[in-house]
Amino acid sequence: MQIRDDRQVRRRRVFYIPGYDPIHPRRYRELYRKESAEQAKISRYHIEMTKKKSPQSHFGWSVRSLIEGRSVEADVEVLLWSDIVRDSMKTSILATYGQLFYTAWVYITSGALLRLMRLRKGPVIAALYPIVMLLLQLTFAILVGALIARWGGASLSLALGATIGYIIAFVLGGAAAAWILRWFQKNDPRFFAYYLMHDYAYSAATLGANPAELEARIASFVDTISHALRDKVDEVLVIGHSSGAHLGVSILADLIRSGRVPAHGPALSFLSLGQVVPMVSFLPKAYRLRADLHYLSARDELTWIDVSAPSDGGSFALCDPVAVSGVAPANKKWPLVFSAAFTKSLSPERRKALRWKFFRLHFQYLCAFDQPRDYDYFKITAGPKLLSARYAKKPASRSRIDHAVSKFTSVSA
């Protein structure tokens, strides 16, 4: 059993699990560099990034800090699965529309969509957004193509005859529609329609089960964290952001089940941020995830803290992922669910600047707060306290949702 105390952390290993993100992880390094410097200035502590001492297979960096009067060294690694994400996004326009209809069919006919709406409207709206946007794009392309075909046919038929004129006009209209759809796909960084569609379709394609390539990567991550637990550090901290949170649940469940958590080793901590676990756990065949949630929530080998914020429309804020999935055991201990309180920890000016930047808000957990309260990402990752000690007296949010909502609660096929 892990001893939760106030011992000082001098060395820490941090493993960050991104959400469904095709971008190279260097952006997480640069985000940490920029935001840690800003938070240190606001909160009056010292933090600096250095090159990773011992390069490994995962992308990472080292941190030195002087926080709360104590010196700490931390090694941070990003557990990469962006290559899997990129491969899953390599689909044609036609295939993406096929994903759209299949994903909508899965969530609607399974009843998952209606039950998700009982939790938070924000992430459900985010899930519906790519469907609506892609259908609008298709409608616009068809309308433009039809107008070109109609007007062009009328004009060309006078010069070339009705049959040939309308055939050519139809081809031109089809080409115009195809060009418009390709333009939208090429400029998706402005709209995020294709990206979000691929995100939701990835889990829906298997009805919530992990694809083989993701299971293999999870096994690799388990090995990586297992090695870190044999290192001479005080804490091994695993952070799962967005859909990376449910990967973290399965990784840590496998790690503990396999008996690879040393009895007298470093403290094992799990921090889930802006989680979207119900998007997967509510699906019919998410047996593996539901079993892992059930198992992990009662373990003594770790501390699990779940942080979200109602202002983040991309997360199921303050929804206990174990409880709402309907798999809470009688001896449930985790997670401790509380709010990062964006409305209080960000100034009115900062909130106004971020008001319509929904993706940026979803990453605020990794960023500086200009009116910091009891959540500070950089104190957690580079400060002298264990995660368990930092939040030992923190109560769960009174407004959390902690009752069963999912239709599917089975943990085995």
BADREN-595879 format. One record per residue (C-alpha): residue number from 0; x, y negated, z. Coordinates in steps of 0.2 Angstrom, whole numbers, always signed. Each point is the difference from the previous one (the first is absolute). Layout:
% residues N
[NUM; [X; Y; Z]]
...
//
This chain:
% residues 413
[0; [+0; +0; +0]]
[1; [+6; -17; -4]]
[2; [+4; -11; +15]]
[3; [-7; -18; -3]]
[4; [+10; -12; +10]]
[5; [+8; -17; -1]]
[6; [+17; +6; -5]]
[7; [+10; -12; -11]]
[8; [+1; +5; -18]]
[9; [+17; -3; -7]]
[10; [-1; +10; -16]]
[11; [-15; +4; -10]]
[12; [-4; +9; -16]]
[13; [-15; -7; -10]]
[14; [-9; +9; -14]]
[15; [-12; -11; -10]]
[16; [-13; +9; -11]]
[17; [-7; -12; -13]]
[18; [-18; +2; -7]]
[19; [-4; +4; -18]]
[20; [+13; -11; -7]]
[21; [+10; +2; -17]]
[22; [+12; -14; +4]]
[23; [+18; +3; +4]]
[24; [+3; +0; +19]]
[25; [+13; -14; -1]]
[26; [-15; -12; +2]]
[27; [-3; +7; +18]]
[28; [+18; -4; +4]]
[29; [-2; -18; -7]]
[30; [-16; -2; +9]]
[31; [+8; +6; +17]]
[32; [+14; -12; -3]]
[33; [-10; -15; -4]]
[34; [-14; +3; +13]]
[35; [+11; +5; +14]]
[36; [+10; -16; -2]]
[37; [-16; -10; +1]]
[38; [-6; +9; +15]]
[39; [+16; -1; +9]]
[40; [+0; -19; -2]]
[41; [-18; -2; +6]]
[42; [+3; +12; +15]]
[43; [+17; -5; +4]]
[44; [+10; +16; -1]]
[45; [+14; +6; -11]]
[46; [-1; +13; -14]]
[47; [+11; +4; -15]]
[48; [+0; +13; -13]]
[49; [+16; +9; -6]]
[50; [+4; +13; -12]]
[51; [-5; +18; +5]]
[52; [+15; +8; +9]]
[53; [-3; +17; -7]]
[54; [-8; +0; -17]]
[55; [-13; +15; -2]]
[56; [-12; +6; -13]]
[57; [-13; -13; +6]]
[58; [+1; -19; -3]]
[59; [+3; -9; +16]]
[60; [+10; -14; +10]]
[61; [+6; -3; +17]]
[62; [-5; -13; +13]]
[63; [+9; -8; +15]]
[64; [-10; -11; +12]]
[65; [+0; -9; +16]]
[66; [-18; +1; +6]]
[67; [-7; -3; +18]]
[68; [+18; -2; +6]]
[69; [+6; +17; -7]]
[70; [+10; +6; -15]]
[71; [-7; +13; -11]]
[72; [+6; +9; -16]]
[73; [-13; +8; -12]]
[74; [+2; +10; -16]]
[75; [-16; -2; -11]]
[76; [-4; +12; -14]]
[77; [-14; -1; -13]]
[78; [-7; +18; -3]]
[79; [-2; -1; -19]]
[80; [-14; +7; -9]]
[81; [-2; -14; -13]]
[82; [+6; +12; -14]]
[83; [-15; +10; +4]]
[84; [-11; -15; -1]]
[85; [+7; -6; -16]]
[86; [-2; +17; -8]]
[87; [-18; +0; +5]]
[88; [-3; -17; -8]]
[89; [+7; +6; -17]]
[90; [-17; +2; -8]]
[91; [-8; -7; -15]]
[92; [-14; -12; +0]]
[93; [-13; +13; -5]]
[94; [+7; +11; +14]]
[95; [-2; -14; +13]]
[96; [-18; -2; -5]]
[97; [-2; +19; +2]]
[98; [+7; -2; +18]]
[99; [-12; -14; +3]]
[100; [-15; +10; -3]]
[101; [+6; +16; +9]]
[102; [+6; -10; +15]]
[103; [-17; -9; +1]]
[104; [-9; +16; -2]]
[105; [+11; +9; +14]]
[106; [-3; -14; +13]]
[107; [-19; -3; -4]]
[108; [-5; +19; -2]]
[109; [+10; +5; +16]]
[110; [-9; -13; +10]]
[111; [+18; -7; +5]]
[112; [-4; -17; -7]]
[113; [-16; -3; +10]]
[114; [+9; +6; +16]]
[115; [+15; -11; -3]]
[116; [-11; -15; -2]]
[117; [-6; +3; +18]]
[118; [+18; -4; +6]]
[119; [+6; -15; -9]]
[120; [-6; -9; -15]]
[121; [+17; -7; -5]]
[122; [+9; +16; -6]]
[123; [-16; +6; -8]]
[124; [-1; -16; -10]]
[125; [+18; +2; -4]]
[126; [-4; +18; -6]]
[127; [-14; -7; -11]]
[128; [+10; -14; -7]]
[129; [+10; +10; -13]]
[130; [-16; +9; -6]]
[131; [-9; -16; -3]]
[132; [+15; -9; -7]]
[133; [+4; +14; -12]]
[134; [-18; +1; -6]]
[135; [+0; -19; -3]]
[136; [+16; +1; -10]]
[137; [-8; +15; -10]]
[138; [-16; -10; -3]]
[139; [+9; -16; -5]]
[140; [+11; +10; -13]]
[141; [-16; +9; -7]]
[142; [-9; -16; -2]]
[143; [+14; -9; -8]]
[144; [+3; +15; -12]]
[145; [-19; +1; -4]]
[146; [-1; -19; -4]]
[147; [+15; +2; -11]]
[148; [-7; +15; -9]]
[149; [-17; -9; -2]]
[150; [+6; -16; -6]]
[151; [+14; +7; -10]]
[152; [-11; +13; -8]]
[153; [-12; -14; -6]]
[154; [+14; -10; -8]]
[155; [+10; +14; -7]]
[156; [-15; +9; -8]]
[157; [-3; -15; -11]]
[158; [+18; +2; -7]]
[159; [+2; +19; +1]]
[160; [-17; +7; +0]]
[161; [-10; +5; +15]]
[162; [+7; +17; +3]]
[163; [+19; -4; -1]]
[164; [-3; -17; +8]]
[165; [-8; +7; +16]]
[166; [+13; +14; +1]]
[167; [+14; -12; +0]]
[168; [-9; -11; +12]]
[169; [-3; +15; +12]]
[170; [+18; +4; -1]]
[171; [+5; -18; +4]]
[172; [-12; +0; +14]]
[173; [+6; +16; +8]]
[174; [+18; -6; -2]]
[175; [-4; -17; +9]]
[176; [-9; +10; +14]]
[177; [+15; +11; +2]]
[178; [+12; -15; +0]]
[179; [-10; -8; +14]]
[180; [+0; +16; +11]]
[181; [+19; +1; -3]]
[182; [+2; -18; +5]]
[183; [-9; +3; +16]]
[184; [+10; +15; +4]]
[185; [+17; -9; -4]]
[186; [-6; -15; +11]]
[187; [-6; +11; +14]]
[188; [+12; -8; +13]]
[189; [-12; -15; -1]]
[190; [-16; +11; +3]]
[191; [+6; +15; +9]]
[192; [-14; +10; -8]]
[193; [+10; +14; -7]]
[194; [+11; +1; +15]]
[195; [-14; +2; +13]]
[196; [-9; +12; -12]]
[197; [+15; +11; +0]]
[198; [+2; -1; +19]]
[199; [-18; +6; +4]]
[200; [+0; +13; -14]]
[201; [+16; +8; +6]]
[202; [-9; +7; +16]]
[203; [-17; +2; -9]]
[204; [+8; +11; -13]]
[205; [+3; +14; +12]]
[206; [-15; -5; +11]]
[207; [+12; -5; +14]]
[208; [+13; +15; +0]]
[209; [+18; -5; -3]]
[210; [+7; +3; -17]]
[211; [+15; +13; -1]]
[212; [+12; -14; -3]]
[213; [-5; -10; +15]]
[214; [+0; +16; +11]]
[215; [+18; +2; -5]]
[216; [+5; -18; +4]]
[217; [-8; +2; +17]]
[218; [+10; +15; +4]]
[219; [+16; -10; -5]]
[220; [-5; -14; +11]]
[221; [-3; +12; +14]]
[222; [+18; +6; -2]]
[223; [+7; -18; +0]]
[224; [-9; -5; +16]]
[225; [+5; +17; +8]]
[226; [+19; -5; -3]]
[227; [-3; -17; +7]]
[228; [-7; +8; +16]]
[229; [+17; +8; +3]]
[230; [+9; -16; -2]]
[231; [+6; -10; +15]]
[232; [-13; -13; +0]]
[233; [-13; -5; +13]]
[234; [-16; -1; -11]]
[235; [-5; +7; -17]]
[236; [-14; -11; -7]]
[237; [-11; +5; -14]]
[238; [-10; -13; -8]]
[239; [-14; +4; -12]]
[240; [-8; -15; -10]]
[241; [-17; +1; -9]]
[242; [-1; +17; -8]]
[243; [+17; +4; +7]]
[244; [-8; +2; +16]]
[245; [-9; +16; -4]]
[246; [+17; +6; -7]]
[247; [+7; -4; +17]]
[248; [-13; +10; +9]]
[249; [+4; +16; -11]]
[250; [+19; -3; +2]]
[251; [-1; -1; +18]]
[252; [-12; +14; +3]]
[253; [+11; +12; -11]]
[254; [+15; -6; +10]]
[255; [-7; +4; +17]]
[256; [-8; +16; -6]]
[257; [+16; +6; -6]]
[258; [+8; -3; +17]]
[259; [+13; -12; -6]]
[260; [-3; -13; +13]]
[261; [+14; +2; +13]]
[262; [-6; +0; +18]]
[263; [+13; -12; +6]]
[264; [+3; -9; -16]]
[265; [-4; -18; -6]]
[266; [-18; -7; +3]]
[267; [-11; +4; -15]]
[268; [-12; -14; -4]]
[269; [-13; -3; -14]]
[270; [-6; -17; -5]]
[271; [-15; +0; -13]]
[272; [-3; -16; -8]]
[273; [-15; -6; -10]]
[274; [-5; +19; -2]]
[275; [-13; +6; -13]]
[276; [+0; +18; +6]]
[277; [-20; +1; -2]]
[278; [+2; -2; -19]]
[279; [+8; +17; +0]]
[280; [-6; +9; +16]]
[281; [-18; -3; -5]]
[282; [+2; +10; -16]]
[283; [-6; +19; -1]]
[284; [+17; +8; -1]]
[285; [+10; -10; +11]]
[286; [+2; +15; +12]]
[287; [+19; -3; +2]]
[288; [-2; -18; +5]]
[289; [-14; +3; +12]]
[290; [+9; +14; +8]]
[291; [+16; -11; +2]]
[292; [-11; -14; +8]]
[293; [-8; +12; +12]]
[294; [+17; +8; +5]]
[295; [+11; -16; +1]]
[296; [-13; -10; +11]]
[297; [+3; +12; +15]]
[298; [+19; +2; +0]]
[299; [+11; -5; +14]]
[300; [+16; -1; -12]]
[301; [-4; -17; -7]]
[302; [-8; -17; +3]]
[303; [-12; -5; -14]]
[304; [-5; -18; -1]]
[305; [-13; -6; -14]]
[306; [+0; -18; -4]]
[307; [-12; -9; -12]]
[308; [-9; -16; -2]]
[309; [-18; -4; -6]]
[310; [+7; -14; -11]]
[311; [+8; +13; -10]]
[312; [-13; +6; -12]]
[313; [+12; +14; -7]]
[314; [-1; +10; +16]]
[315; [-12; +9; +11]]
[316; [+3; -12; +14]]
[317; [-2; +6; +18]]
[318; [-7; +16; -6]]
[319; [+7; +15; +10]]
[320; [+6; +11; -14]]
[321; [-2; +16; +10]]
[322; [-17; -4; +7]]
[323; [-9; -7; -15]]
[324; [+7; +16; -10]]
[325; [-10; +10; +13]]
[326; [+15; +10; +6]]
[327; [+3; -7; +17]]
[328; [+5; +14; +12]]
[329; [-6; +0; +18]]
[330; [+18; -4; +6]]
[331; [+2; -14; -13]]
[332; [+14; -13; +5]]
[333; [+4; -9; -16]]
[334; [+0; -12; -8]]
[335; [-1; -16; +10]]
[336; [-9; -11; -11]]
[337; [+1; -19; +1]]
[338; [+0; -15; -11]]
[339; [+14; -11; -6]]
[340; [-12; -14; +1]]
[341; [+4; -10; -15]]
[342; [-13; -13; +4]]
[343; [+10; -4; +16]]
[344; [+18; +4; -4]]
[345; [+0; -10; -16]]
[346; [-3; -19; +0]]
[347; [-15; -7; -9]]
[348; [+12; -7; -13]]
[349; [+8; +17; -3]]
[350; [-17; +9; -1]]
[351; [-6; -13; -12]]
[352; [+15; +3; -11]]
[353; [-3; +19; +0]]
[354; [-19; -1; -1]]
[355; [-2; +7; -18]]
[356; [+17; +10; +0]]
[357; [-8; +16; +4]]
[358; [+15; +11; -4]]
[359; [+12; -12; +10]]
[360; [-12; +2; +15]]
[361; [+1; +19; -1]]
[362; [+19; -2; +2]]
[363; [-1; -13; +14]]
[364; [+4; +14; +13]]
[365; [+18; +0; -7]]
[366; [+1; -19; +0]]
[367; [+3; -14; +12]]
[368; [-14; -8; +10]]
[369; [+1; -19; +4]]
[370; [-10; +2; +16]]
[371; [+6; +17; +6]]
[372; [-9; +10; +13]]
[373; [+3; +18; +6]]
[374; [+3; +7; -18]]
[375; [+18; -4; -7]]
[376; [+6; +12; -14]]
[377; [+18; -5; +3]]
[378; [+0; +2; +19]]
[379; [-8; +18; -3]]
[380; [+13; +5; -13]]
[381; [+15; -9; +7]]
[382; [-4; -5; +18]]
[383; [+6; +9; +16]]
[384; [-16; +8; +6]]
[385; [-7; +17; -5]]
[386; [-17; -1; -9]]
[387; [-8; +9; +15]]
[388; [+7; -12; +12]]
[389; [-4; -16; -10]]
[390; [-19; +5; -1]]
[391; [-1; +10; +17]]
[392; [-12; -12; +7]]
[393; [-9; -5; -16]]
[394; [-18; +4; +0]]
[395; [-9; +6; -16]]
[396; [-10; -12; -9]]
[397; [-18; -1; +7]]
[398; [-7; -2; -18]]
[399; [+8; +15; -7]]
[400; [-10; +13; -9]]
[401; [+2; +17; +9]]
[402; [-14; +11; -4]]
[403; [-2; +14; -14]]
[404; [-5; -6; -17]]
[405; [+6; +12; -13]]
[406; [-11; +13; -7]]
[407; [+14; +12; -2]]
[408; [+9; +5; +16]]
[409; [+7; +17; -4]]
[410; [+18; +3; +3]]
[411; [+2; +15; -11]]
[412; [-7; +6; -17]]
//
